[in-house]
Amino acid sequence: MPKVWVEKLLDEPELYLLRIDDDQIKYFEATWDIPEGITYNAYLMKTEGAVVLFDAWKKDYAYQFLETLSRIVDPKEITHIIVHHTEPDHSGALPKVLEANGYNAKIIGTAFAKRLLEAFYGIKENVHAVEDGEELKIGSRTLRFISVPWLHWPDTMITYLVEDKVILSCDAGGGYSIPEAIDDTNEEVVERYLPYVTKYIVTVIGHYHKYIVQNIEKIKNLGIVDDVRMILPGHGLIWRKNPQKIFEYYANVGSGIPKKGKILVIYDSMYGFVERSVRIAIDELQKLGFEPVVYKFTDKEAPAVSDILGEVPDSEALIIGASTYEANVHPRIRYTLYELLDKANYEKPVLILGTFGWAGVAGREIETLIKRSRFDHVDTVEVRGRPTDEDEAKIREGIRELVKRLGR
């Protein structure tokens, strides 16, 4: 049974976290392997003459959500429901909430959210579309709504509680996994959690990663980040010890800020031939003081593409090794490349190592894709079968050129 958390975050106004730990999910958005699970965070505010619900949980947990909500307030007392983002992991329980509420609550979201609520759930009554920057006085509190489109749908907004200096940020600031705490008080918990934040950013928002930087810059320019007391995302940890840290982290991932010395190596090897070339490259990297992070597809292992994507933003460069398979790129690498170019398309150097038997295709095909992307193609070394001494010299020279592109 998934664990449910109810935590009071503020006394005045009364502000609560309602979190459920989804340890049953295997593939987020039916795509991304997340054995680490995920949380769904909703929030409830009780203020003078008003009760405000911020988002909800996934439909699978609608009944648990109502039970949890009812521990704090009678659902009929809810006066406003803020919909930051209509993706069903945050809105799926809304129909049940509205039913229990008697359909009396005013629903607030962007104009795009209004259209999606009708499309998803047939909800069209009592829905108020707010403008970017609009403020509403609800009870004793002022709520400012800030549009942050493409984080990660066009409907997305955040809410700023003006008097309390609290940001409710929905997907922005979220991450995969089920942290053993609710907030960032424990640094060890934070350090274990942050790699799952990177993985979440790349797989969920990566296609729009340039908008991460733009929207965080927008929020900063509004002057609400420097003195913010809490940032409350829709997934994972809430941030109140060092709330600025999560937005800084998001901006760094969006920009692809690298960790010095980290090189990501991705390859397939059906019968060990590609691996021989890759081992030469890794040996040269290590001699030059770099730390390769290696993911390989073999007859014994197949890493999750979601994990590979999470390694890209803070890598200095990439090495891609692939075998030619039926006059094309090996299917595992082909799929990985497709997602990499879509979700993690950064200006980073790439060295390609292709291996073939009777006809070399993989290296050239990958090169074509890389040259059409933001990645910086360094070289392509094609090897027939096992590498010869001449091939080894080319691979080592390719590594030295890669390192030169990094300014070393």
Steps between C-alpha positions, in 0.01 A plus 500: 500500500657834398595720792303821554649806667310794651723776633413847622741747339365831636277594793372828356357449253464129562688338213526123460693258284304197377743249349466143380797277417426316176713187534281309253590697188762349269499727194425870538286624211499136389855557375767573759632223725474623858547209741574775754132605493360851531288708737196713423480814712186708548455788743210638701470850644244605760473876527241751615172411330661273239645152452732463202614171347811509284496208253418137585633146443488247221162338426625165634511657845181709485332321789812523717519868413144564613561308821818698567336832414209421731740464793568873474180648361155404379534503117176703487689786669752536214436837337780506238701241308822617336603292199864571424528235230232269362713192442302218663766413757396831663138530390373141477324511839324831428169353376460310828594809699245712315235236551567497875512879499158532336660683206506825700873577489630754253773343282791723407755434225632640175283535191675195353429303818133594471486337156680187619277457805201487269676262260622262772212501748212699354560768765385834364285663766639743756847509341683833509792556262766729646746720313876486547582708809138531611437526874194384690414571861371177652412525865783681675757407236611637164574239232706603197486269200805482274490323166797271433409335169684184390592401855392274364163558332370826353243526781748511787505774762630546853340676797676749726350559844593866530473554876670171585770498230415144395517364144282205398684383190339171387732317258769770514720398791384138503687173469460124486544264799339470841718698741497378859429856617261773391751783469863600444602516866739203475785558253558126452137457395539789256818358346335162445195669352658745253605241235133403477417866449738509202345184359153651546595831337653333194229240440199717580607855409810433291332559165437856621818546704570847359176614663628388841768768491263761353223442753727488803658825383147642466415398858826646632435829322169527685701525822331212675783246518766668714282521810266204436429298817387176337473342157234231484519274190251243377752213537773413747657714770371838605764770544509716813853477641655627176209566262712681240708185445240311297446779246878542466528126445227509235675787321831311500340188353313708244829662397695172504764624747762219502685329782870526421647170384174315441469332157189298416565180302205320337535193282361168387710190450337184368814284489770714662637682195362847581612450859861454386494842334329658800755354742778671304311831523442456874867415557607820323245706696625364830861570404397860440334524842133467405227299669293301248143416601410193296166356383506195275247281322618140478351151505503523880383853575284781369502820705193721522511779245356732765812440712729571205320827421543610860879484457519736202454850646807499727726304264778690326482285189355177359639193330254287304598153386272305269495197280344489155184290519304414185648795310412739781593597855455231764135537618587560865738782411259633235223540756738648758624750242147597403415585860838658568466738207145584600540531877867580565618698198790704640806665348745231606775323298423150373740232375344213302644148488337278237560128450388285207550167330431523127382862465547802726179696552451571871777757536387702196134490604580622850728768360219631282267524800760665722587760236132599480487553876655746743772248585852563372618212279869434566577194286366165384724195515365197313653160575448172314475233770771523761718813499842479337803697618410765245142513631627531856716797402195669340287440811764643731543800271121547502506510881781757499300715258194465722701618798639788295142617429456526876791743519740262670 
